[in-house]
Every structure is written in structure tokens, then in C-alpha cells.
Amino acid sequence: MTVATRTGITHLPLHYGKAPPWLFNRMVKLARQITIAIISDFGPEETLKRLPKL
């Protein structure tokens, strides 16, 4: 039995520079809950360590 192999490259952008408002609002709520969880489990110092340095 042979299995067909697909090869190639595709470009699948999630959006074109702006997230849709419904997605942005959901991600804000999710980020807030993740931040609260990290603070409650590890403290505010760990939260600051996990934030990316810009």
C-alpha cells in the first residue's frame, strides 16, 4: 500500500494587518485571565519575567 505525499509551500495569513474586532475582544479577555492566573500562581515578579522585552 502506498501513501500519497503532498509537498509544497502555502501562505495562509491569519489576517491582513488587523485582527477582526470580535477576535481582538476575545483575545483581550483571554490575556487578562492568563495574567490573573500567572499572578495568583507565581506572583507579580514572575508575570513581569514572562512578558516579552520590547
Secondary structure, DSSP 4 states (H G I P E B T S, - for coil): -------------S-SSS--HHHHHHHHHHHHHHHHHHHHHH-HHHHHHHSPP-
